[in-house]
């Protein structure tokens, strides 16, 4: 499996590229504002992006959608409840930063239990974990989970934005993420990777 991470926005947002070693087909998870860095990484490693997957619709996770899609033709996948954020600067909060950033609309909606197949060897299972946003998702493959802004190393996503819910986020983390084995690695939208075991034992929000 191909797995590459790159920090690509002024807010320290993590973008991940995951895909099939055999076909070189990949998904770009949460392209932030610097689409050119992502495109260069794809070209340097002879990778073909077939999907752009947004774990949610906030500006720091969708800002590179347009550039990556225009360069690669990749399909944009997002949960339906965050779909309007792609095309509405007020909903994705880019207007708060003095800009009006939009993405092309989603090509396909994804939801709990969906399987996204990449090449011959990779399948991403969609886990709907609202709480940071209504359409927040995580993506699991093997012993890896891409958790977006649902869970961080020693912390959790903000819940004070429109569509956020502290109770809902905590419940979803406990029921849909902490059910996995301790050694499962979680790759968040910001900050360093962690493990389910570490968060189960040490995350103060989950006690």
HELIX and SHEET records of a PDB file:
HELIX    1   1 UNK A   35  UNK A   44  1                                  10    
HELIX    2   2 UNK A   59  UNK A   62  1                                   4    
HELIX    3   3 UNK A   65  UNK A   72  1                                   8    
HELIX    4   4 UNK A   80  UNK A   82  5                                   3    
HELIX    5   5 UNK A   83  UNK A   87  1                                   5    
HELIX    6   6 UNK A   89  UNK A   92  1                                   4    
HELIX    7   7 UNK A   94  UNK A   97  5                                   4    
HELIX    8   8 UNK A  166  UNK A  172  1                                   7    
HELIX    9   9 UNK A  173  UNK A  177  3                                   5    
HELIX   10  10 UNK A  196  UNK A  202  1                                   7    
HELIX   11  11 UNK A  204  UNK A  206  5                                   3    
SHEET    1   A 6 UNK A   2  UNK A   7  0                                        
SHEET    2   A 6 UNK A  14  UNK A  19 -1                                        
SHEET    3   A 6 UNK A  25  UNK A  29 -1                                        
SHEET    4   A 6 UNK A  48  UNK A  53  1                                        
SHEET    5   A 6 UNK A  75  UNK A  78  1                                        
SHEET    6   A 6 UNK A 108  UNK A 109  1                                        
SHEET    1   B 6 UNK A 115  UNK A 118  0                                        
SHEET    2   B 6 UNK A 122  UNK A 128 -1                                        
SHEET    3   B 6 UNK A 137  UNK A 141 -1                                        
SHEET    4   B 6 UNK A 144  UNK A 148 -1                                        
SHEET    5   B 6 UNK A 185  UNK A 188  1                                        
SHEET    6   B 6 UNK A 194  UNK A 195 -1                                        
SHEET    1   C 2 UNK A 151  UNK A 152  0                                        
SHEET    2   C 2 UNK A 155  UNK A 156 -1                                        
END                                                                             
